[in-house]
Amino acid sequence: MTTAPAPVRARLAAACRAVTEARPFSLAVLAVILLNAALLGAETYHGFAAEHTGQLRWAERGCLAFFTVEMLLRVAAHADRPREFWRDGWNVFDLVVVASAYVPLVRENATVLRLLRLVRVLRTARFLPQLRVLFLAVSRSLPGTVSFLFVGAVVLYVYAMIGWLCFGGSDPAHFGSLGRAMLTLFLLMTLEGLQDAVYTGLSISRLSILYYGSYVMLASFVLVNVLIGVVLNSLDEARELDGAALGETPRTARGGEARTGAAVVGLAAVPDPAVLAERIAGMRQALDTLEQSLAQAPTAPDGQERVTTAV
């Protein structure tokens, strides 16, 4: 096998990379994505779509052709390192979305094809950093959100059962069954209709204020704030991951400075070797002086000499 094509692939990749990484190219792709979204929205107006069927069809084909050329350029930009192309999730996502339009079964199904065209709108996240961070934060928050949903479902079920037992006979419209009670409490989680529910409960029993008050405090404030904390934590992690992917490590740098400061503090707690040696020498000199003074001390009153211990 000859290795001659390697320089050719390198030159081709460099040329395509210069095109795909240029800001005008990114702006053009973003504009075509927004145009595709506008065309998809225009098709929902049956009168307009009926009058301009041909134009809309050719515009859609033009968008698809542009996206195809874009993907070919992105693939060619990784000709010298094809593995890097598949390691980027956005490249895989874009390739799947664009290539699906050429699958026969998909092209024949108008509904699926429109859904795929709608998915193209999500590609705007590739060119908008803040939107990309939000998408990444949503994906990072899924495990915490699932845990939140489980805890929220348990709280909702327990309060729905209590509501059915206490108010099922007096207020069947809201607590007549477990399903109605859960629906009522789910709407109350957003504080929608809370005033009417409290007044209805007070007409049944004054103790209902404890039921609604504890539920609102737990579901509307505690659980919602926990969810907000999960999302904010995921957003922070997403910013760090996105910055690391772009080669920016501001938090890492700050963390390194913090660790360096901690190391300095830890080192400050350990005496300098020269100072430690000087202290040891001073202690030895003091012990020698004490030994000499004990050796020169007079004998005890009973005539026995004092016993000195050499250190």
Secondary structure, 3 states (H helix, E strand, C coil): CCCCHHHHHHHHHHHHHHHHCCHHHHHHHHHHHHHHHHHHHHCCCHHHHHHCHHHHHHHHHHHHHHHHHHHHHHHHHCCCCHHHHHHCHHHHHHHHHHHHCCCHHHHHCHHHHHHHHHHHHHHHHHCCHHHHHHHHHHHHCHHHHHHHHHHHHHHHHHHHHHHHHHHCCCCHHHHCCHHHHHHHHHHHCCCCCHHHHHHHHHHHCCCHHHHHHHHHHHHHHHHHHHHHHHHHHHHHHHHHHHHHHCCCCHHHHHHHHHHHHHHHHHHHCCCCHHHHHHHHHHHHHHHHHHHHHHHCCCCCCCCCCCCCCCC
